[in-house]
Amino acid sequence: MQNSLNGLAASLESIKSRITRLSGVKEAYDENYRESRRSIKKLEKRQLSIISSVRVIQEVAKETQEKLEYEISEIVTAAIQAIFKEKHSLKIAFEMKRNKTEAEIFVSDEDGNQLNVYNDDGGGLRDIVAMSLRLACWRIKGDKSSPVFLLDEPWKNLSKKYRPAAMDFLKQISHKLNLQIIMITHVKEYIDEADNVIEIK
């Protein structure tokens, strides 16, 4: 009988010891769980903050893109319409590619059809767009550079019938932007319309 009681007491002591050990393990697990919950809450708050920041950045990027499109397309569209007398306009489409924002620049007609400037038959439209883009980019920079523009045969592909309108536009934009333009050319129509001519032989 005594042996049975001793055996039972030993078993109870073993169970008690095991319960104590398991209680300690449970407490450790409970503390880990609480710490994990605290970490999750911090991460959730951080995630919300990041999402909010991304939204702000996206809004700023969108506003910047819209402003850039207006600033650039205003001059280029004015040049195209003044010179070619057509209702074409410059458009800029911003797209995310390879995790970067890329801008696709194209000219569209009044019906919204996209024109391929690079495959322009004569090249005159391409010349006007290229020069106007340079002017627009300079204007966006503001006072970071001197108001002097050097053009070397800027409209070599422009047909004769558009040359007077091109010079007229260049003079208007020069006065509007308070811009000194120096043009290197051998085209008589441009030379005849210049304010000052320096001939180099």
N, C-alpha and C positions, 0 to 999 in steps of 0.2 A: 504494500500500500504506500509505504513511504517512498519507494522507488518511483511509483506512478506519480506521486505528488511532486517529487523532485523533477521528474521528466516534464510534467505539465508546467511547473514553474519555469524550467529552462526554456520550454517552447514559448511561454508567454513573454519571457524576457527577450527572446530572439525576435518575436513579433513586435514587441514594443520598440526594440532597437531599430528594426526595419521600418516601422511607422515613423520614428523620429528622423531616420535618414531620408525617407521618402518625403516627409514634410519639408525638410531642408531643400530637397531637389525641387519640390513644388514651389517653394518660396522663390527659389532662384529663377524658375521658369516664369512665375508670376511677375517678378521684377523685370526679366527680359521682355516679357509681353508688354508691360507698362512702358518700358523704355522704347520698344518698337512702336507703340501707339503714339508716343510723344514725337518720335522721329518722323512717323508718317504724317502727323499733323503739321510739323514744321515743313516737310516736303510739299504737302498740299498747299500751304500758305505761299511757299516759294513758287510753286507751279502757277498759282493764281497771279502772283506778282509778275512772273515771266510772261504769262499770257497777256496780261494787261499792258506790259511794256511792248510786246510784239505788236499789239493792236495800235498803240501810239506810234510806233515806228512805221507801221504800214500806212497809217493815216498821213503822217508827215511825208513819207515817200510818195504817196498818191498826190498830195498837194504840190510837192516839188515837181513831180512828173507833169502835172497839169500846167504848172507855171512855165516849166521849160518848154513844153509843147507850144504854149501860146507865144512865148518870147521868140522861139525859133521860127515857128510857122508864120508869124505875123510878117516878118521881113521877106521871107522866101515867097510866101503867097503874094505879097504886094508886088514883088519883082516879076513873078510869072505873069500876073494879071496885067501889070503896066506894060510889059514888053510884048506879050503874045496876044493881049486883048481877049483872052479866054478865061472862063471861070474855073480854071484849075486851081488847086490848093495843095499845100504840103501837109501831110499827116504823119504823125509819129505814133507807132503802136509799141507799148512797153510790154514785154513778156518775160516770164521767169524761165531761164534755160540754164541747166547745170548749176542750180542754186545761185544764179546771178541774174540781175535785171538787164535785159538787152533791149535796145531800141531799134525798131525797124522803121526806116524813113522811106516814104513813098509819096508820089504825087497822084492825086485823084481828080477826075473830071467832075463836072457839075452833077452827073448822075451817080457818082460814087464809085465809078469804075477805076481800078488801080492802073496807073500807067508805069511802065518800066523805064525809069530815067536812064538806066545803064544801057538799055538797048535802043535808046532814042536814035532814029535813023541819021539825022544830020549832026547830032551832038550839041545843038544850040541850047536845048532845054537843060541838058546836063551841065553845060557851062554856066548858065544863069543860076541854076540851083547850087552849084558848087561855090560860086562867088557869094551868093546870098547867105549860104550857110556860114561862110567865113565871117561875114559881117555880123550875123546873128550871134555867133559864138563870141566875137569880140565885144559886142554890146552886153552880153550876159556877164562878162568879166568885170564890167564897170570901169573904174578908174585905175585898174591894175596895169594898164599899158598906155603908151602915148597915143593920141588920136591921129596917127598917120598910117595909111594903108598903102602897101606897095602891090600893084597888080601887074603881072607880066603876061601880056597877050591874054587877057581874061576871057575873051569871047572868040577864040580862034575858029570855032565851028558855027558861030551864029551867022545866019544868012543876012545879006545886005538889007533886006526890007525891014529887019528888026533892029538894025544898028542905031538909027536915030532914037528910037524908044529906049534902047538900053542906055545910051548916053544921058538921055533926059532923066531916066530913073536914077542913074548914078549921081547926077548933080543934085537931084532932090534929096537923096539919102545922105549925101555929103553935107548939105546944109542942115538937114533935120538932126543929124547926129553930131554936128560940128566936127566933121571928120575931114582931114586933109588926105586927098587921094593922089598918089603918084602912079601913073600908068605908063608902062613901056609898051609901045605898039608901033606898027608900021601901017596900020589901017587909016586911010585918009579921012574917012568920016569921023573917026574918034579924034584925030589930030585937029580937024577943023572946029570941033566943038569944045576943045580944051580951053581953059582960062589962060594958061601959060604953056608955051611949047619950048622945049630945049632939044635942039637937034644935035645928035652926036654922029660925027662922020668918021 
